[in-house]
Amino acid sequence: MVVALFTIHCSLFISHAAAQNVVDEVIWVVGDEAILMSDVEAMRIEGRQEGIRWSGDPDCAIPEQIAVQKLFLNQAIIDSVEVSESEITQGVEQYIENMINAIGSREKLEEYQKKSMSQIRADLRESYRERQLVQGMQQKIAKDITVSPAEVRNYFKNMPQDSLPFVPTEVEVQIITQTPRIEQEEINRVKDELRSYTDRINKGEASFQTLARLYSEDPGTARRGGELDYTGRGMLDPAFANVAFGLTDPKRVSKIVESEFGYHIIQLVDKRGDKIKVRHILRKPVVSDDAIDKSLQRLDSIRNNIIEGKFPFEAGASLISDDKDTRNNNGLMANVTQEGRTSRFQLADLPPEVAKAVDTLAVGGISAPFRMINERGKTVCAIVKLKSRTEGHKATITEDFQVMKNLVLNKRREEKLHQWVVDRIKSTYVHINDRYRNCQFQYEGWVR
């Protein structure tokens, strides 16, 4: 708290000649956390890029939004809410792939962001972690909210027809994937690299941290010398966790470990209760264009066999598909949301490559083979079948009860979260720069 109070009126200046031009300053303090003017500008730019429209004056709404996030983040730390490193890596890689697809190429993305790809990854990683922690904390706060069928009916009973929610077009999609085979020569190359790193570390020629910064392909940890902060076993890839938790000597480097992300070597930093801090170096075998072409060709043959009636799509998904998440459900993709698990997707909620493939399909149609990055960040090839399509329409209680229930649930959750924030503001130290004191805020209690 002392540091936060000391920095309230401090500003950073670019030079003596420009001493009157403030380029950054602390504008709010929430608990022990300072909010800088640069934080507000960064969120303003991000919002502009993502098409976000702020309710009310952005100069007031943006710092308040940052302050609310800090309340949730602080509580997430207190309550030990966790986000796995693998989940962060998957989310960041999928987000980057989506941006590349939208803008056209990695080079164009770097030019647009005015950053290298490694810088983009590093920036995204921390923001993604914080967003997931905020979501995790919100889910924990609102987890016990329920509504009965009677409450749902009463909520919509007297609602005018033109006020009823519009249900966007929803689809059900089945998928068959093939993972391109990585040649043994490529795997051997990666393992030889990792063995050479271990040898250099053991001989004292280089430190683990230096080699991680230079060569690790985990962008989130490479810049930290490969270090993963204290993490529980359940938050790590099982194969990685088995080796990491078996380490006892910080001076030793582990054997090579294969995980769903690639190949690693690991070094123990510290153990604390049921959590572990380690360093690792990740190397990913490169999937060749030839291997991708072979997978696409095999899927094309599978597609032709299904169309010719030699076996149904469902059998192909159960017996041929590499996708373990859908293989036991006839290839049917699952949409896991805060409200639960469903097979229905809006097109915007599907992976972009899948959405593009099914957008023009008739019900029962099967797409041509295509490549995509799956949720684990790996290149896979796929074909999809459009199982059903429900066109957009005004919701009815008989046909869209779950949609209407979710709307009522979300309203109840919003009310619970709003009250939580208001209560938390009352018990948290808050200091606001005087120029924000006349703002019309969403939450009461900031100004004292």
C-alpha positions in Angstrom: 0.0 0.0 0.0 2.9 2.4 0.8 4.3 2.0 -2.7 0.9 2.6 -4.3 0.3 5.8 -2.2 3.8 7.1 -3.0 3.1 6.7 -6.8 -0.3 8.4 -6.9 1.1 11.8 -8.0 4.2 10.6 -9.8 4.5 11.0 -13.6 7.0 9.8 -16.2 8.4 12.3 -18.7 10.2 11.7 -22.0 12.9 14.3 -21.6 13.8 17.5 -19.7 12.9 19.6 -22.8 9.4 18.0 -22.8 9.0 18.2 -19.1 5.5 19.6 -19.4 4.3 16.7 -21.7 3.1 13.9 -19.4 3.3 10.5 -21.3 2.1 8.3 -18.4 0.7 8.7 -14.9 -1.1 6.9 -12.2 -4.8 7.8 -12.5 -6.5 5.3 -10.2 -5.3 3.1 -7.4 -7.4 0.0 -6.5 -6.1 -1.8 -3.4 -2.4 -2.1 -4.1 -2.8 -2.0 -7.9 -2.1 1.2 -9.9 -4.0 2.0 -13.1 -1.8 4.0 -15.6 -2.9 6.3 -18.3 -1.1 4.0 -20.7 -3.3 1.1 -19.5 -6.4 3.1 -20.5 -4.9 4.0 -23.9 -4.0 0.4 -24.6 -7.5 -0.7 -23.8 -8.9 2.1 -25.9 -6.8 0.9 -28.9 -7.7 -2.7 -28.3 -11.4 -1.9 -28.1 -11.2 0.1 -31.4 -9.5 -2.8 -33.1 -12.1 -5.3 -31.8 -15.1 -2.9 -32.6 -16.1 -2.5 -28.9 -18.5 0.3 -28.2 -18.3 1.7 -24.6 -21.4 2.7 -22.8 -21.1 6.3 -21.8 -18.0 8.3 -21.9 -15.0 6.1 -22.8 -12.7 8.3 -20.7 -14.7 7.1 -17.7 -15.9 3.7 -18.8 -12.4 2.3 -19.7 -10.6 3.0 -16.4 -13.6 1.7 -14.5 -13.5 -1.5 -16.6 -9.8 -1.9 -15.7 -10.6 -1.3 -12.0 -13.3 -4.0 -12.0 -10.9 -6.4 -13.7 -8.4 -5.8 -10.9 -11.0 -6.5 -8.3 -11.7 -9.9 -9.9 -8.0 -10.7 -10.5 -7.1 -9.9 -6.9 -9.9 -12.2 -5.6 -8.8 -14.9 -8.1 -5.3 -14.9 -6.6 -6.7 -15.0 -3.1 -9.0 -17.9 -4.0 -6.2 -19.7 -6.0 -8.1 -19.7 -9.2 -5.8 -21.4 -11.8 -5.4 -21.3 -15.6 -3.1 -24.0 -17.0 -0.1 -23.1 -19.1 -1.4 -25.5 -21.8 -4.7 -23.7 -21.9 -3.0 -20.4 -22.3 -0.8 -21.7 -25.1 -3.7 -23.2 -26.9 -5.8 -20.1 -26.5 -3.1 -17.7 -27.7 -2.1 -19.9 -30.7 -5.8 -20.2 -31.8 -6.2 -16.5 -31.4 -3.1 -15.8 -33.5 -4.2 -18.2 -36.1 -7.6 -16.5 -36.3 -5.9 -13.1 -36.7 -3.6 -14.4 -39.5 -6.6 -15.9 -41.3 -8.4 -12.6 -41.1 -5.5 -10.4 -42.1 -3.9 -12.7 -44.7 -0.4 -13.6 -43.4 2.0 -13.5 -40.5 4.0 -10.7 -42.2 0.9 -8.6 -42.5 -0.1 -9.2 -38.9 3.4 -8.1 -37.7 3.2 -5.0 -39.9 -0.3 -4.2 -38.6 0.6 -4.7 -35.0 4.1 -3.1 -35.5 5.5 -6.0 -33.4 7.4 -9.2 -34.1 5.4 -12.4 -33.8 7.2 -13.3 -30.5 6.2 -9.9 -29.1 2.6 -10.4 -30.2 2.6 -13.8 -28.5 4.1 -12.5 -25.3 1.6 -9.6 -25.0 -1.3 -11.9 -25.8 -0.2 -14.5 -23.3 -0.4 -12.2 -20.3 -3.7 -10.6 -21.3 -5.2 -14.0 -22.1 -4.1 -15.3 -18.7 -5.8 -12.4 -17.0 -9.0 -12.7 -19.0 -9.2 -16.4 -18.1 -8.6 -15.7 -14.4 -11.3 -13.0 -14.4 -13.7 -15.4 -16.1 -12.8 -18.2 -13.7 -13.5 -15.9 -10.7 -16.8 -14.7 -12.2 -17.9 -18.3 -12.7 -17.0 -19.2 -9.1 -19.0 -16.3 -7.8 -22.1 -17.1 -9.8 -21.8 -20.9 -9.9 -24.8 -21.5 -7.6 -27.3 -19.3 -9.6 -30.3 -21.4 -10.8 -33.7 -20.6 -12.2 -36.8 -22.8 -12.4 -39.0 -23.4 -15.4 -41.7 -21.3 -13.8 -39.3 -18.4 -13.4 -38.4 -18.6 -17.0 -42.1 -18.7 -18.1 -43.0 -15.8 -15.8 -40.1 -13.7 -17.1 -41.2 -13.9 -20.7 -45.0 -14.2 -20.0 -45.9 -10.5 -20.5 -43.0 -9.5 -22.8 -44.1 -7.9 -26.1 -43.5 -9.9 -29.2 -41.0 -7.4 -30.6 -39.0 -7.6 -27.4 -38.5 -11.3 -27.5 -34.9 -12.4 -28.1 -33.8 -13.3 -31.6 -32.1 -16.7 -31.8 -29.3 -16.6 -34.5 -28.9 -19.5 -36.9 -27.5 -22.5 -35.1 -25.9 -25.6 -36.5 -24.8 -29.1 -35.4 -21.6 -30.3 -36.9 -19.9 -33.7 -37.1 -16.1 -33.9 -37.8 -13.5 -36.4 -38.9 -9.9 -35.4 -38.4 -6.6 -36.9 -39.5 -3.3 -35.7 -37.9 -0.5 -35.5 -40.5 2.2 -37.9 -39.7 5.5 -36.4 -38.5 8.5 -38.3 -40.1 10.8 -40.1 -37.7 13.7 -38.2 -39.2 12.1 -34.9 -38.0 11.4 -36.3 -34.5 15.0 -37.5 -34.3 16.2 -34.0 -35.3 14.2 -32.4 -32.5 15.4 -35.0 -29.9 19.0 -34.5 -31.0 18.7 -30.7 -30.5 17.3 -31.3 -27.0 20.1 -33.7 -26.2 22.7 -31.1 -27.3 21.1 -28.6 -24.9 21.3 -31.0 -22.0 24.9 -31.7 -22.9 25.8 -28.0 -23.0 24.1 -27.4 -19.6 25.8 -30.4 -18.0 29.2 -29.2 -19.2 28.7 -25.7 -17.9 28.8 -24.2 -21.4 25.4 -22.5 -21.1 22.7 -22.2 -18.5 19.2 -23.7 -18.9 17.7 -20.2 -18.9 19.9 -18.9 -21.7 19.1 -21.9 -24.0 15.4 -21.6 -23.2 15.4 -17.9 -24.2 17.3 -18.7 -27.4 15.6 -21.9 -28.5 12.4 -22.8 -26.7 9.2 -22.7 -28.8 7.0 -21.9 -25.9 6.6 -18.2 -26.4 5.1 -17.6 -23.0 7.9 -19.0 -21.0 10.9 -18.6 -23.3 11.4 -14.9 -22.4 11.4 -15.9 -18.7 14.2 -18.4 -19.3 11.7 -21.2 -19.7 10.2 -20.8 -16.2 6.7 -21.9 -15.3 5.5 -20.4 -12.0 4.2 -22.7 -9.2 1.6 -25.0 -10.8 -0.4 -27.9 -9.6 -0.2 -31.3 -11.3 -3.7 -31.1 -12.7 -2.9 -27.9 -14.7 -0.1 -29.5 -16.7 0.0 -32.0 -19.5 -0.1 -35.5 -17.8 3.2 -36.7 -19.4 4.9 -33.4 -18.6 3.6 -33.5 -15.0 4.7 -37.1 -14.4 8.3 -36.2 -15.2 8.3 -32.7 -13.6 6.9 -33.9 -10.3 9.4 -36.8 -10.2 12.4 -34.4 -10.3 14.3 -33.9 -7.0 17.7 -32.3 -8.0 17.6 -28.7 -9.4 21.0 -29.3 -11.0 19.8 -32.2 -13.2 18.0 -32.0 -16.5 15.1 -34.4 -17.1 14.9 -37.0 -19.9 13.2 -35.9 -23.0 9.4 -35.7 -22.5 6.8 -35.9 -25.3 3.6 -34.0 -24.6 0.7 -33.0 -26.8 2.6 -29.8 -27.6 5.9 -31.3 -28.7 9.1 -32.4 -26.9 10.6 -31.0 -23.7 13.5 -31.1 -21.3 12.7 -29.9 -17.8 14.7 -28.5 -14.8 13.4 -28.3 -11.3 13.4 -24.9 -9.6 11.4 -25.4 -6.4 8.6 -27.4 -4.9 6.0 -25.9 -2.5 3.4 -28.3 -1.1 1.5 -29.8 -4.0 2.8 -27.2 -6.5 6.0 -27.1 -8.5 8.1 -24.5 -10.2 10.1 -25.7 -13.2 11.9 -24.5 -16.3 11.4 -26.2 -19.7 12.6 -26.0 -23.3 10.0 -26.9 -25.9 10.8 -28.0 -29.4 8.1 -28.8 -32.0 8.6 -31.1 -34.9 7.7 -29.5 -38.2 4.8 -31.0 -40.1 5.9 -31.3 -43.8 3.7 -30.1 -46.6 3.9 -33.6 -48.0 2.4 -35.1 -44.8 -0.4 -32.6 -44.9 -1.1 -33.4 -48.6 -1.3 -37.1 -47.7 -3.8 -36.5 -44.9 -5.9 -34.3 -47.2 -5.9 -37.0 -49.9 -6.9 -39.7 -47.4 -9.8 -37.6 -46.1 -10.8 -37.0 -49.7 -11.0 -40.8 -50.2 -12.9 -41.2 -47.0 -15.4 -38.5 -48.1 -15.9 -40.2 -51.4 -16.5 -43.6 -49.7 -19.1 -42.0 -47.4 -20.9 -40.3 -50.4 -20.9 -43.6 -52.3 -22.6 -45.2 -49.3 -19.8 -47.6 -48.4 -20.1 -46.6 -44.8 -21.8 -43.7 -42.9 -20.1 -40.6 -41.7 -20.7 -41.7 -38.1 -18.8 -44.9 -38.5 -15.9 -43.0 -40.1 -15.8 -40.6 -37.1 -15.9 -43.5 -34.6 -13.3 -45.7 -36.3 -11.1 -43.4 -38.4 -11.0 -40.0 -36.8 -8.1 -38.9 -34.6 -10.2 -36.4 -32.7 -10.5 -38.0 -29.3 -13.0 -35.3 -28.1 -15.7 -36.3 -30.7 -14.7 -39.9 -31.7 -17.0 -41.5 -29.1 -20.0 -39.4 -30.1 -20.2 -40.1 -33.8 -18.0 -37.1 -34.5 -20.5 -34.6 -33.1 -18.8 -31.5 -31.9 -19.7 -30.1 -28.5 -20.1 -26.5 -27.6 -19.1 -26.1 -23.9 -20.4 -22.8 -22.4 -20.9 -21.4 -19.0 -24.5 -22.6 -19.2 -23.4 -26.2 -19.9 -22.7 -28.5 -22.9 -24.7 -28.5 -26.1 -24.2 -29.7 -29.7 -25.6 -26.5 -31.1 -23.2 -23.7 -32.3 -23.7 -20.3 -33.8 -21.3 -20.0 -36.7 -19.2 -17.4 -34.8 -18.6 -19.9 -32.0 -17.1 -22.5 -34.3 -13.4 -22.7 -35.3 -13.2 -20.3 -38.3 -12.1 -23.0 -40.7 -15.1 -25.2 -39.7 -17.5 -22.3 -39.9 -16.3 -21.5 -43.4 -16.7 -25.1 -44.4 -20.3 -25.5 -43.2 -21.6 -22.1 -44.1 -22.6 -23.1 -47.6 -23.3 -26.8 -47.0 -26.8 -28.2 -47.2 -28.0 -30.3 -44.3 -26.4 -33.7 -44.7 -23.6 -32.3 -46.9 -20.0 -33.2 -46.4 -17.2 -30.6 -46.9 -14.1 -30.9 -49.0 -11.0 -31.7 -46.8 -9.3 -28.7 -45.2 -6.5 -28.0 -42.8 -6.9 -26.2 -39.4 -5.3 -25.6 -36.1 -7.1 -27.5 -33.4 -7.6 -26.3 -29.8 -4.3 -27.9 -28.8 -2.4 -25.7 -31.3 -1.6 -28.6 -33.7 -2.1 -28.7 -37.4 -4.8 -31.3 -38.4 -6.8 -32.0 -41.5 -10.6 -32.4 -41.4 -13.8 -33.0 -43.2 -17.1 -32.0 -41.6 -20.8 -32.9 -42.1 -23.6 -30.4 -41.4 -26.0 -32.5 -39.2 -28.6 -29.8 -38.8 -29.3 -26.1 -39.3 -31.9 -24.1 -37.5 -32.5 -20.7 -39.1 -32.6 -17.5 -37.0 -35.9 -16.7 -35.5 -37.7 -15.1 -32.6 -37.5 -17.3 -29.5 -40.6 -19.3 -28.4 -41.0 -20.9 -25.0 -41.8 -24.3 -26.6 -39.0 -24.4 -29.1 -36.3 -22.4 -27.4 -36.7 -23.0 -23.7 -33.0 -23.5 -23.1 -32.2 -20.3 -24.9 -34.7 -18.4 -22.8 -33.5 -20.1 -19.7 -30.0 -19.1 -20.4 -31.1 -15.5 -20.9 -32.7 -15.4 -17.5 -29.7 -17.2 -15.9 -27.3 -14.6 -17.5 -29.5 -11.8 -16.1 -29.4 -13.3 -12.6 -25.6 -13.8 -12.9 -25.1 -10.2 -14.0 -27.1 -9.1 -11.0 -25.0 -11.3 -8.7 -21.7 -10.1 -10.2 -22.8 -6.4 -10.1 -23.6 -6.7 -6.4 -20.3 -8.5 -5.7 -18.4 -5.6 -7.3 -20.4 -3.0 -5.4 -19.7 -4.8 -2.1 -16.0 -5.3 -3.0 -15.6 -1.6 -3.8 -16.8 -0.8 -0.3 -14.1 -2.9 1.3 -11.2 -1.9 -1.0 -8.9 1.1 -0.9 -9.7 3.3 -3.9 -8.0 6.6 -5.0 -9.2 8.3 -8.1 -7.6 11.3 -9.8 -9.8 14.4 -9.3 -10.6 14.7 -13.0 -12.6 11.4 -12.9 -14.7 12.4 -9.8 -17.7 13.7 -11.9 -17.9 10.6 -14.1 -21.2 8.7 -14.4 -19.9 5.2 -13.4 -21.7 1.8 -13.9 -20.9 0.9 -10.2 -21.5 3.0 -7.2 -18.9 3.6 -4.5 -15.8 4.6 -6.5 -16.0 8.3 -5.5 -15.7 8.9 -1.7 
